[in-house]
Amino acid sequence: MSSNKIESFEQLDLATNLLRAVSEEGYTTPTAIQTQAIPVILAGKDVMGAAQTGTGKTASFTLPMLQRLEIHANSSTSPARHPVRVLILVPTRELAIQVYESVKTYGKYSLLKSAVIYGGVNIDAQIEALRSGVEILVATPGRLMDHLQQKNLVLSKVEIFVLDEADRMLDMGFLPDIKQIIELLPEKRQNLMFSATFSEEIKKLASKILIDPATIEVAKQNSVSDLISHVLYPVDTKRKQEFLVELISQQALQQVLVFTRTKHSADRLAQQLCRRDITCAAIHGDRNQLQRTKALEEFKQGMVRVLVATDVAARGLDIEELTHVINFELPGNPEDYVHRIGRTGRAGRKGTAISLVSREESKLVVSIEKLIGFKLKVEQVNRRDESDLMQPLDSNDKTAVTGQKNKSGARRNKNDLTSVKSNENVVRLNKGQTTRNTNRKNKTNKIIDPLFTEPYVSSYPDIDSVLAGSDGKVQKAAHRQHPRKPIPALFISPAIRNKVD
């Protein structure tokens, strides 16, 4: 079946109850990954699929999976009639919730039971759900291992095994858990591996799990959506907070996802934004699940204007109509840039990805541009001290530090310049030059310090001044027993005195 001829979900041979659920969500035309993956999965083949985030990847395996399991749907209350038949492994809690909601949404007219398990919350409610029986289980590796060790479920009936965001799984160190989990699965099963990107390491893992898979890659590896515009602002690290506040205010941004590199940075930035009257919440690995869920819900509902997140939240955040993603700090891994900005420009909507970049991060920009295949648009900050921030940081290149040019356009070495003071002004001279600036025109523009040129009159009261003594009693201030007298100026130059006279 040619994907370019498919214009509706009805052409994908999906069941009536699934088509009804899809229609109620407002979807009429399947995406590229859906048109290619759904027929292959319905046919029972293993799949290795790569697609940009926000292209309907989750629905591409959820819909055919639900249809294949429909033969097992029943209304029995016996847990034995509802063994785990589909296991979906995801790297983060947020993604687990998103995939589970997708299963519930598209399977709402089915009798199939589903559950989601992840860490950070009480395990008792999950145990109860598992013991009541579920056909579809969405899980994070760590919490699934906890349940397996407690013998709260068995995986011997699994028919479909899904690894979503497989590359992130490896980045987060879940490979040992994944191998243990796979050993508990029956050998005869369908395997589906999905991710926005596929590295050589992932392909090696896929070769051990997948059997003669259909490779589906609807976009170039590590590519980004054409709907996303990219803007880079060179900003000194110390000014980033101030610049971010100005950016949000000047552009009247109402819903912004801001990424930092560390948990500490996320908390600190969120606190600073709140102090500037910008409603803000932070989400990262140290927040418990209730805090993370609350922050996400408030952000989606518009109660919070800015959500500050670390890369742990880059996968699985599905926020409708999110227009702006801001990289307060660039990620150490360029592939995380793709996943960060993939939170905007989703479902056919345009988005903007803004990066605040210091000179120390210039090498990360080069890595990102090499990965995505194009240059990021640079918007210069209208500040003299930040006009040269994107010059390469090289300890052997003194000219990159000064950013100064001579009249011929050539850069001058920082060590060739020195600053000297005169009574008239401060003059910047070439090294070895001792001539003072004798331009008398500049003398008339000299700033006169009132400390040296005008009498000082105290603003403190005289006789009425009081202070507390060592015994705690209030007494007259000893230094204010005499009327105020002006203190003569420390220095009045003859030129100024003659001018006044």
C-alpha positions as CSV (number, residue, x, y, z in Angstrom):
1,M,0.0,0.0,0.0
2,S,1.6,3.3,-1.1
3,S,1.6,5.9,1.7
4,N,1.1,8.8,-0.7
5,K,-2.4,7.5,-1.6
6,I,-3.6,7.2,1.9
7,E,-5.7,10.3,2.8
8,S,-7.9,9.0,5.6
9,F,-7.8,6.5,8.5
10,E,-10.5,4.5,6.9
11,Q,-8.0,3.4,4.3
12,L,-5.8,1.8,7.0
13,D,-8.4,-1.0,7.6
14,L,-8.8,0.0,11.3
15,A,-11.8,-1.3,13.3
16,T,-14.9,0.8,13.6
17,N,-14.5,1.5,17.3
18,L,-11.0,2.8,16.7
19,L,-12.0,5.0,13.8
20,R,-14.8,6.5,16.0
21,A,-12.2,7.3,18.8
22,V,-9.8,8.9,16.2
23,S,-12.6,11.0,14.7
24,E,-13.7,12.2,18.1
25,E,-10.1,13.5,18.7
26,G,-10.4,15.6,15.5
27,Y,-8.0,13.6,13.4
28,T,-8.9,12.9,9.8
29,T,-5.7,12.4,7.9
30,P,-2.9,10.0,9.1
31,T,0.7,11.2,9.3
32,A,3.5,9.8,7.3
33,I,4.7,7.5,10.2
34,Q,1.1,6.3,10.7
35,T,0.5,5.5,7.1
36,Q,3.6,3.4,6.9
37,A,3.7,1.7,10.4
38,I,0.0,0.8,10.9
39,P,-0.3,-1.7,8.0
40,V,3.0,-3.3,8.9
41,I,2.1,-3.7,12.5
42,L,-1.3,-5.1,11.7
43,A,0.4,-7.7,9.6
44,G,2.3,-8.8,12.7
45,K,5.8,-7.8,11.5
46,D,8.6,-6.4,13.8
47,V,9.2,-2.7,13.2
48,M,12.1,-0.3,13.7
49,G,10.6,3.1,13.3
50,A,12.1,6.6,13.4
51,A,10.1,9.8,13.2
52,Q,10.4,13.4,14.3
53,T,8.7,14.1,17.6
54,G,5.2,15.4,17.3
55,T,4.4,13.4,14.1
56,G,2.0,10.9,15.7
57,K,4.5,8.2,16.5
58,T,2.5,7.1,19.6
59,A,-0.7,6.6,17.6
60,S,1.2,4.7,14.9
61,F,1.8,1.7,17.3
62,T,-1.2,2.3,19.7
63,L,-3.9,1.9,17.1
64,P,-2.8,-1.3,15.4
65,M,-1.8,-2.8,18.8
66,L,-5.4,-2.2,20.1
67,Q,-6.8,-3.8,17.0
68,R,-4.6,-6.9,17.2
69,L,-5.6,-7.4,20.9
70,E,-9.3,-7.0,20.3
71,I,-9.8,-10.8,20.0
72,H,-8.9,-11.0,23.7
73,A,-11.3,-8.3,24.9
74,N,-13.8,-9.6,27.5
75,S,-15.9,-8.3,30.4
76,S,-14.8,-11.0,32.9
77,T,-13.8,-9.8,36.4
78,S,-11.3,-12.6,36.8
79,P,-7.7,-11.4,36.7
80,A,-6.8,-14.7,34.9
81,R,-8.8,-13.5,31.9
82,H,-6.7,-10.3,31.7
83,P,-3.0,-11.2,31.5
84,V,-0.4,-8.7,30.3
85,R,-0.4,-9.1,26.5
86,V,1.3,-5.9,25.6
87,L,4.3,-4.3,27.4
88,I,5.3,-0.8,26.5
89,L,8.6,0.4,28.0
90,V,9.3,4.1,28.1
91,P,12.2,6.1,29.7
92,T,10.3,8.7,31.8
93,R,7.2,9.1,33.9
94,E,5.9,11.9,31.7
95,L,6.2,9.8,28.6
96,A,4.6,6.8,30.4
97,I,1.6,9.0,31.3
98,Q,1.3,10.3,27.7
99,V,1.4,6.9,26.1
100,Y,-1.1,5.5,28.7
101,E,-3.5,8.4,28.0
102,S,-3.2,7.6,24.3
103,V,-4.1,4.0,24.9
104,K,-7.1,5.1,27.0
105,T,-8.2,7.6,24.4
106,Y,-8.1,5.3,21.4
107,G,-9.3,2.2,23.3
108,K,-12.2,3.8,25.1
109,Y,-14.7,1.7,23.1
110,S,-12.9,-1.5,23.9
111,L,-13.1,-3.9,26.8
112,L,-9.3,-4.2,27.0
113,K,-7.9,-3.1,30.3
114,S,-4.7,-1.0,30.7
115,A,-2.5,0.4,33.4
116,V,0.6,2.5,33.8
117,I,3.4,2.1,36.4
118,Y,6.3,4.4,37.2
119,G,8.4,5.5,40.1
120,G,7.9,8.4,42.4
121,V,4.5,7.5,43.6
122,N,3.1,5.0,46.1
123,I,3.4,1.4,44.8
124,D,0.3,0.0,46.5
125,A,-2.3,1.4,44.0
126,Q,-0.2,0.0,41.2
127,I,-0.1,-3.4,42.9
128,E,-3.9,-3.4,43.1
129,A,-4.3,-2.5,39.5
130,L,-1.9,-5.2,38.3
131,R,-3.6,-7.9,40.5
132,S,-7.0,-7.0,39.0
133,G,-5.6,-7.9,35.6
134,V,-4.5,-5.7,32.6
135,E,-3.9,-6.5,28.9
136,I,-1.9,-3.4,28.2
137,L,0.9,-2.3,30.5
138,V,2.9,1.0,30.1
139,A,5.9,1.1,32.4
140,T,9.3,2.6,33.1
141,P,12.1,0.0,33.5
142,G,12.9,0.8,37.2
143,R,9.4,0.5,38.6
144,L,8.7,-2.6,36.4
145,M,11.7,-4.3,37.9
146,D,10.4,-3.5,41.4
147,H,7.0,-5.2,40.6
148,L,8.7,-8.2,39.0
149,Q,10.9,-8.7,42.1
150,Q,7.8,-8.6,44.2
151,K,6.1,-11.0,41.9
152,N,3.2,-8.7,41.3
153,L,2.9,-9.7,37.6
154,V,4.2,-12.2,35.0
155,L,5.2,-11.5,31.5
156,S,4.8,-15.0,30.0
157,K,1.7,-14.0,28.0
158,V,3.2,-10.9,26.3
159,E,2.4,-10.9,22.6
160,I,3.7,-7.4,21.7
161,F,6.7,-5.7,23.2
162,V,7.3,-2.0,22.5
163,L,10.4,0.0,23.2
164,D,9.5,3.7,22.9
165,E,12.3,6.4,22.8
166,A,14.8,3.6,22.7
167,D,17.8,5.8,22.4
168,R,16.9,7.7,25.5
169,M,16.6,4.4,27.3
170,L,20.3,3.7,26.6
171,D,21.3,7.3,27.5
172,M,19.7,6.9,30.9
173,G,21.4,3.6,31.6
174,F,18.4,1.3,31.3
175,L,20.1,-1.3,29.1
176,P,20.8,-3.8,31.9
177,D,17.1,-3.6,33.1
178,I,15.9,-4.0,29.5
179,K,18.0,-7.1,29.0
180,Q,16.6,-8.7,32.2
181,I,13.0,-7.8,31.2
182,I,13.5,-9.3,27.7
183,E,14.6,-12.6,29.3
184,L,11.2,-12.9,31.0
185,L,9.3,-12.4,27.7
186,P,8.2,-15.4,25.5
187,E,10.4,-15.9,22.5
188,K,7.5,-15.8,20.1
189,R,6.2,-12.2,20.1
190,Q,6.0,-9.1,18.0
191,N,8.7,-6.4,18.7
192,L,8.3,-2.7,18.0
193,M,11.1,-0.2,18.5
194,F,10.4,3.5,18.1
195,S,12.4,6.6,18.6
196,A,12.9,10.1,17.2
197,T,16.6,9.2,16.5
198,F,18.5,6.0,15.9
199,S,22.2,5.8,16.6
200,E,24.5,3.0,15.6
201,E,24.3,1.7,19.2
202,I,20.5,1.5,19.0
203,K,20.7,-0.3,15.7
204,K,23.0,-2.9,17.4
205,L,20.4,-3.4,20.2
206,A,17.7,-3.7,17.6
207,S,19.6,-6.5,15.9
208,K,19.4,-8.5,19.1
209,I,15.7,-7.9,19.7
210,L,14.0,-7.5,16.3
211,I,13.5,-10.3,13.8
212,D,13.6,-9.3,10.2
213,P,12.1,-5.9,11.0
214,A,10.5,-3.4,8.6
215,T,12.6,-0.2,8.9
216,I,10.4,2.9,8.7
217,E,12.2,6.2,8.7
218,V,9.9,9.0,7.5
219,A,12.4,11.8,8.1
220,K,16.2,12.1,7.9
221,Q,17.9,10.9,11.1
222,N,18.1,13.7,13.7
223,S,16.2,16.1,11.5
224,V,13.8,18.7,12.9
225,S,10.4,19.8,11.8
226,D,10.2,22.5,9.1
227,L,7.5,24.1,11.1
228,I,10.0,25.2,13.8
229,S,12.0,28.4,13.4
230,H,15.3,28.6,15.2
231,V,16.8,31.8,16.8
232,L,20.1,32.1,18.7
233,Y,20.9,35.0,21.0
234,P,24.5,35.5,22.1
235,V,24.1,36.4,25.8
236,D,26.7,36.4,28.6
237,T,26.0,33.8,31.3
238,K,25.5,36.4,34.0
239,R,22.9,38.2,32.0
240,K,20.8,35.3,30.9
241,Q,18.2,35.6,33.6
242,E,17.7,39.3,32.9
243,F,17.6,38.7,29.2
244,L,15.0,35.9,29.5
245,V,12.7,38.2,31.6
246,E,13.0,40.9,29.0
247,L,12.3,38.4,26.2
248,I,9.2,37.0,27.8
249,S,7.9,40.5,28.6
250,Q,8.7,42.2,25.3
251,Q,7.3,39.4,23.1
252,A,4.3,38.9,25.5
253,L,4.9,35.1,25.7
254,Q,2.1,33.4,27.5
255,Q,3.2,29.7,27.4
256,V,6.9,29.0,27.4
257,L,8.9,25.8,28.0
258,V,12.4,26.7,29.2
259,F,15.2,24.1,29.4
260,T,18.2,24.1,31.8
261,R,21.0,21.6,32.1
262,T,20.8,20.8,35.8
263,K,18.1,20.5,38.5
264,H,19.7,23.2,40.5
265,S,19.6,25.6,37.6
266,A,15.9,24.8,37.0
267,D,15.0,25.6,40.6
268,R,17.1,28.7,40.8
269,L,15.7,30.1,37.5
270,A,12.1,29.3,38.5
271,Q,12.6,31.2,41.8
272,Q,14.0,34.2,40.0
273,L,11.2,34.3,37.4
274,C,8.6,34.2,40.2
275,R,10.3,37.1,41.9
276,R,9.9,39.1,38.7
277,D,6.1,38.4,38.8
278,I,6.2,35.7,36.0
279,T,4.2,32.7,37.1
280,C,6.6,29.7,36.9
281,A,7.0,26.1,37.9
282,A,10.0,23.7,37.7
283,I,10.0,20.0,36.8
284,H,12.9,17.7,37.1
285,G,14.0,14.3,38.5
286,D,14.1,15.4,42.1
287,R,10.4,16.4,42.1
288,N,8.0,13.7,43.2
289,Q,5.3,12.6,40.7
290,L,2.6,14.6,42.4
291,Q,4.6,17.8,42.1
292,R,5.5,17.0,38.4
293,T,1.9,16.2,37.5
294,K,0.6,19.3,39.2
295,A,3.2,21.5,37.4
296,L,2.3,20.0,34.0
297,E,-1.4,20.4,34.5
298,E,-1.1,24.0,35.6
299,F,1.1,24.8,32.6
300,K,-1.3,23.1,30.2
301,Q,-4.2,25.0,31.6
302,G,-2.5,28.3,31.4
303,M,-2.2,28.8,35.2
304,V,1.6,28.9,34.9
305,R,3.2,31.0,32.3
306,V,6.7,29.4,32.2
307,L,7.6,25.8,32.9
308,V,11.3,25.2,33.6
309,A,12.5,21.7,32.9
310,T,15.6,19.5,32.6
311,D,16.2,17.0,29.8
312,V,14.4,14.3,31.8
313,A,11.2,16.1,30.8
314,A,12.1,16.6,27.2
315,R,10.6,13.3,26.2
316,G,6.9,12.8,26.7
317,L,5.8,16.4,27.2
318,D,2.8,16.7,24.9
319,I,1.4,20.2,25.2
320,E,-1.1,21.4,22.6
321,E,-0.4,24.7,20.8
322,L,3.0,25.3,22.6
323,T,4.6,28.0,20.5
324,H,7.9,28.6,22.2
325,V,10.7,26.5,23.6
326,I,13.7,28.3,25.1
327,N,17.1,26.7,25.7
328,F,18.3,28.7,28.7
329,E,21.4,26.5,28.6
330,L,22.3,24.3,25.7
331,P,22.3,20.5,26.3
332,G,25.6,18.7,26.5
333,N,24.3,16.1,24.0
334,P,23.3,17.7,20.6
335,E,20.6,15.0,20.1
336,D,18.8,16.4,23.2
337,Y,18.4,19.7,21.3
338,V,16.2,17.8,18.7
339,H,14.1,16.4,21.5
340,R,13.8,19.7,23.4
341,I,12.6,21.7,20.5
342,G,10.4,18.8,19.4
343,R,7.9,19.9,22.1
344,T,6.8,22.8,19.8
345,G,5.9,22.7,16.1
346,R,3.6,19.7,16.7
347,A,0.5,18.5,14.9
348,G,1.0,20.8,12.0
349,R,1.4,24.0,14.1
350,K,4.3,26.4,13.8
351,G,6.7,26.8,16.7
352,T,9.8,28.8,17.7
353,A,13.0,27.5,19.3
354,I,15.1,30.1,21.1
355,S,18.6,29.5,22.5
356,L,20.5,31.8,24.8
357,V,24.1,31.0,24.2
358,S,27.2,32.2,26.0
359,R,30.7,32.1,24.5
360,E,31.5,29.0,26.6
361,E,28.7,27.2,24.7
362,S,29.8,28.1,21.2
363,K,31.3,24.6,20.6
364,L,27.9,23.1,21.5
365,V,26.3,25.3,18.8
366,V,28.8,23.8,16.3
367,S,27.8,20.3,17.3
368,I,24.1,21.0,17.1
369,E,24.4,22.6,13.6
370,K,26.5,19.6,12.4
371,L,23.8,17.2,13.7
372,I,20.7,19.0,12.2
373,G,22.5,20.0,9.0
374,F,22.0,23.8,9.0
375,K,23.1,27.0,10.7
376,L,21.0,28.5,13.5
377,K,19.9,32.0,12.8
378,V,21.8,34.5,15.1
379,E,20.0,37.6,16.4
380,Q,22.6,40.0,17.8
381,V,21.9,41.4,21.2
382,N,22.1,45.2,21.1
383,R,24.7,45.5,23.8
384,R,28.4,46.5,23.3
385,D,29.7,44.0,25.9
386,E,28.0,41.1,24.2
387,S,28.6,41.8,20.5
388,D,31.5,39.4,20.2
389,L,30.3,36.5,22.4
390,M,30.1,33.9,19.6
391,Q,33.9,34.1,18.9
392,P,35.6,30.8,19.6
393,L,36.9,30.5,23.1
394,D,40.6,29.6,22.7
395,S,43.2,30.2,25.4
396,N,45.9,30.5,22.8
397,D,43.9,33.2,20.9
398,K,44.2,36.5,22.8
399,T,42.3,38.3,20.1
400,A,39.2,36.3,20.8
401,V,39.2,37.7,24.3
402,T,39.5,41.3,23.5
403,G,37.4,41.5,20.4
404,Q,39.1,44.9,19.5
405,K,40.0,45.9,16.0
406,N,42.4,48.5,14.7
407,K,41.6,50.9,11.8
408,S,42.8,48.4,9.2
409,G,40.3,45.8,10.5
410,A,42.9,43.5,11.9
411,R,42.5,42.3,15.5
412,R,44.8,43.6,18.2
413,N,46.3,41.5,20.9
414,K,44.9,42.3,24.4
415,N,48.5,42.5,25.7
416,D,49.2,45.3,23.2
417,L,46.8,47.6,24.9
418,T,47.0,49.3,28.3
419,S,44.9,51.8,30.1
420,V,46.3,54.9,31.7
421,K,44.7,57.7,33.8
422,S,45.3,61.4,33.5
423,N,43.8,64.3,35.4
424,E,41.6,65.0,32.4
425,N,40.4,61.6,31.3
426,V,41.2,57.9,30.7
427,V,43.0,57.2,27.5
428,R,43.6,53.8,25.9
429,L,47.2,53.6,24.4
430,N,49.3,51.1,22.6
431,K,51.8,49.3,24.8
432,G,54.8,51.5,25.4
433,Q,53.1,54.7,24.5
434,T,53.2,57.4,27.2
435,T,51.8,60.4,25.4
436,R,48.9,61.9,27.3
437,N,45.8,63.0,25.5
438,T,46.0,66.7,25.1
439,N,42.8,67.2,23.2
440,R,41.4,70.2,25.0
441,K,38.0,69.7,23.5
442,N,37.5,66.6,25.7
443,K,38.3,68.6,28.9
444,T,35.1,70.5,28.6
445,N,33.2,67.2,28.7
446,K,34.8,66.1,31.9
447,I,32.3,64.9,34.6
448,I,32.7,67.0,37.8
449,D,32.4,64.9,41.0
450,P,30.4,67.0,43.6
451,L,32.4,65.3,46.4
452,F,35.4,67.3,45.3
453,T,33.8,70.5,44.0
454,E,30.8,71.3,46.3
455,P,30.5,71.8,50.0
456,Y,28.9,68.8,51.9
457,V,25.8,69.5,54.0
458,S,24.5,66.6,56.2
459,S,20.9,65.6,55.7
460,Y,20.7,64.3,59.3
461,P,18.8,66.3,62.0
462,D,20.8,68.3,64.6
463,I,19.6,68.6,68.2
464,D,16.7,66.2,67.6
465,S,18.9,63.2,66.7
466,V,18.7,60.5,69.3
467,L,20.4,57.1,69.8
468,A,20.2,54.2,72.3
469,G,22.9,54.0,75.0
470,S,24.5,50.9,76.4
471,D,21.9,50.8,79.1
472,G,19.1,50.8,76.5
473,K,17.9,54.3,77.3
474,V,17.4,56.8,74.5
475,Q,19.7,59.8,74.7
476,K,20.7,62.7,72.6
477,A,23.2,61.9,69.8
478,A,26.6,63.2,71.0
479,H,27.7,64.0,67.5
480,R,24.8,66.3,66.9
481,Q,25.1,68.8,69.8
482,H,26.1,71.7,67.5
483,P,24.3,73.3,64.6
484,R,25.1,72.0,61.1
485,K,28.1,73.5,59.3
486,P,29.0,72.9,55.7
487,I,32.2,70.9,55.3
488,P,34.5,72.4,52.7
489,A,35.0,70.5,49.4
490,L,38.0,68.2,49.5
491,F,39.4,69.8,46.4
492,I,38.4,72.6,44.1
493,S,40.6,73.0,41.1
494,P,41.7,76.5,40.1
495,A,39.9,76.2,36.9
496,I,36.6,75.5,38.6
497,R,37.2,78.2,41.3
498,N,37.8,80.8,38.6
499,K,34.8,79.7,36.7
500,V,32.6,80.0,39.8
501,D,34.0,83.4,40.6
